[in-house]
Amino acid sequence: MNSDADGKLVSALVRGISILQCFNNKRQELSGKELMDLTGLPKPTLFRLTETLCELGLLRYSERLSKYVPGIGVLGLASPVLARMNFRQFARPQMQELANYMGGQIQLAVGEGRRLVLAELANGMDNKVFTPEIGVAVSLVRTATGRAYLLGQSETERDAYLAELDMRAPERAALLRERLDDARLDLARHGFCRSHGDLHREILSIAVPLSQPIDGERWVFGASVPTYNPKSRELETDIGPRLVTLVRSLEGLLGTSSLS
């Protein structure tokens, strides 16, 4: 978040949302102390905000766990976001067909700015290893999908993200620059980029971005298969071209649909 934006934001709202953003798939419940450490908020402020979020149904205190958990009201907020993304339903039949063929998983991620999340997935009949949840954040640094997404951004946007990453985590920034160079070559030569096993060594992945955003949002398709699956040896020679064909086919259909 830049300083120009900071002056336009309502501080109480920002602090409340910062509490909700502490939760993810790996941190599903948090104590008051953990929330203080993660947000940097003083105890009285944190107490007022958690109380308000609980009243709104966006947060709940679990007596059993003695910790806070996301409230079911968050699902109500997520529902219209998913419902308006018609492209998910539009793409899913072809995603499922390819997932069944390869015995792995096809993912569809959507991003805006520096946020990239999983919007849809299709699992093949034999895929029993890698099953993330809809809405989970996708790493921009350590995944083929993240790098394909970044290459779809303007050079100004991408450079600003890299400069910020340089300040926070210079080693990750150096790795990302190296991987972006590889991904740029992969996209030019093959139409897809590779994961290099940066996130999960036992899972191989490739990614193909849509050529153009839809209503300001960028979409990226990914294909993942565990290394023990025989199809993993055909990821670049067979699955990659099939994924490129899938994406280009959908782009052709988008040209005659109301989604574009």
N, C-alpha and C positions, 0 to 999 in steps of 0.2 A: 504494500500500500504506500503510495507516494505522498509527499508532504502537501501537494496541492489538493489531493483528494481528502486528506485528513481534515482540512479546514471546512469542508462541506458536509462532514458526517456528524450525525447525532451521537455524542459520546456514550450515553447510556445504552443506546441500541447496539452500538459497536461492542460494548463490553458484554452485553447479554448474548449476542451472537458468538462472541469469542468463547464463551462457556460451552455453547452447543458444539462448536467446532473442535473442542477437546476430545470429543467422542469419535471413534472410528471402529472398524472391524476388530482391531487389536486392543482397543481400550473401550470396552462395552459398558463398564461401570467404574465410577471414580468417587473417591471420598472427597469431602470438603477440602482437606489438606492437599490432596493431589490437584484439585481444581485451582487452589491458590497458587501452587507451584507452577502449574502450566500457564495460567493467565497472568500471574503477577498482581492480581487484585488483592487489596486489603480485606481482611476477614469481614468487617461490617458491610462493605460494598458487595462482596460475594454473597453474603447471607441475604441481602435485600434482593439481589438479582435472581438467585436460585429460587427464592420464595415466589417471586413474580412468575418465573418460568414454570414453576410447578402449578401455580394457579391457572396458567394458560394451557396446561396440558402438554407443554413442550419438554418438560423435565419431570422426573418422579423420584422421590426418595424411597428406596427399598429398605424396609425394616429388616428383612431377612439378610440382606447383604451389608446393611449399614453403609450404603453408598448410593450415589445418584446414578440414575440410568435415563436414557432418552425416553420421553413420553410418547404415547401413541399419537399425540397431536402432530408430531413430526411426519408421520405417515400421511396425515391429511394434507400437509404442505407439499409432500413429494408427489402425491397422486396427480394433481393437475399438470405438473411439470412433465411427467411421463405421458400423460394422456394427450398432450398437445404435440408430442414428438411422433407424428404419424409415420415418419421415415422408418422408425423401428419396426412397425408392423409391415410396412412396405418391403423391407429388406429381409425379414425373417424367413420366409419360405426358401429363398436361395441360400441363406446362411445355414439352415438346417440340412439342406440337401448336401452341401459341401462338408458339413460336420460329420454326417453319416458316412460319406465316402471315405474320409480320412481317419475316422475313428478318434477324432480329437475334439477341439473346440474352436468355434468361430465367435469372435467378440466384435462388438460395435461400440466405439467410444465417441463421446461428444465433448467438445471443449469450447471455452470462450476465455480469452485472456490467458491467464496462467493456470486455469483449472481444467482438468481433463478427467472425466468420470466414465465408468462403464454404464452404458445405456441399454444394452441388449446382449444376449449370448445364446448360442445354440450348441448343445452338447451332442456328440455322436454317441451311438449306442454303446460303444466300448470305452468311452471316456469316463474314468472313475477317479481321476487324480486331481485335476485342477478345476475347482468350481467356485470362483469368486461370486460375490453378490452384486446385484444391480445397485448402482450408486456408489460403489467403492471407487476411491481415487486411483487414477492410473499414473504411475511415476513418469515424469517427463524425461528423467535422466537415464533410468535403467531398463526401459522397455523399447521395443521396436515401435510400438504404437505411439509412445510419447515423442520419440524422435521424428516420426513421420508427421506428427501434429506440429511440432516446432518448425519443421521445414516448410509447412504450409503457411506459417505466419510471415508477416513482412520482416525484412531485415532489421528494421528499427525495433520492432517488438522483440525479436529473437535476441538482438544485441543487448537490449535493456535487461532481459531475463538473465543472460549470461553474466552481465556486469554485477547484478545483484547476487548471483550465485558465487561469483568470484569473492565477494566480501564475506559471505556466510560459510562457504565450503569450497575453498580453492581447488582441492583435489577432485571433488565431484565436477567442478566446472571444467577442469582440464580433461577429465574423462569424457564429459559430454561433448566438448569441442572435437575430440578425436572421433567419437562415435558419430557425430553429425557429419563429419567429412566422409566417413564410410557410408553412412545412410544416403548422403547426397549422390555418391557414385552408384550405390545399389539401385536407387530410384531411377537414375538416368539409364542404367544398363538393363535392369530387369523389371522395373515398374513396382518393386517392393523393397523394403529394407528389413534387415535381420536383427535379432535380439542379442546375439553373441553370448547368450546364457548369463547376462549380467544380473538378472533378478532371480531366476531359478535355474540352476545348472542342469537339472534333470528335465527341463522343459525347453523345447526349441520353438521359436516364434518368428513370424514375419508380419509385416503390416503394409497396408495400402491405403492412402488417404483419398477421399473424394477430391476431385480437381478444384471444386468451388464450394464455398460455404453455403449453407441453407439458412436463410434468415439470420445471418450473422454468426452462426454456429458452425464449427468445423467438425467433420465426421471422419473417423478412421476405422477401417476394418482390420482385424488381426486374426491370424490363424495360429493355434498352438497345439503341439502334440508332444507327449512324453517321449523321452529318448528310447525307451524300450519298445515303442510301437514301430513296426517295420516301415510305416509310412514316414517316419522321421527322416529316413535316408532319402526320401523323395520330396522333402519340403521345398527345396529350391528348384528342382527340375520338373515337378508335377503340381504340387499344391500351390506354389507361388503363382505360376501362370494361371491356374484355375481361379485363384483369388482375384488376380488382376482382371480376368474376364468377368467375374461376378460384379466387381465394382464398376467396370466400364458398361456392363449391361444395365445396371441400376441407374447409372448416369444417363444412358440413352432413354430409359423409361421416364426418368425425372423430367426430361425435356418436353414430354407430352402430358405431364401430370400437374396437378395444382400445388404440389409440394415445393416446387422450385421457386 
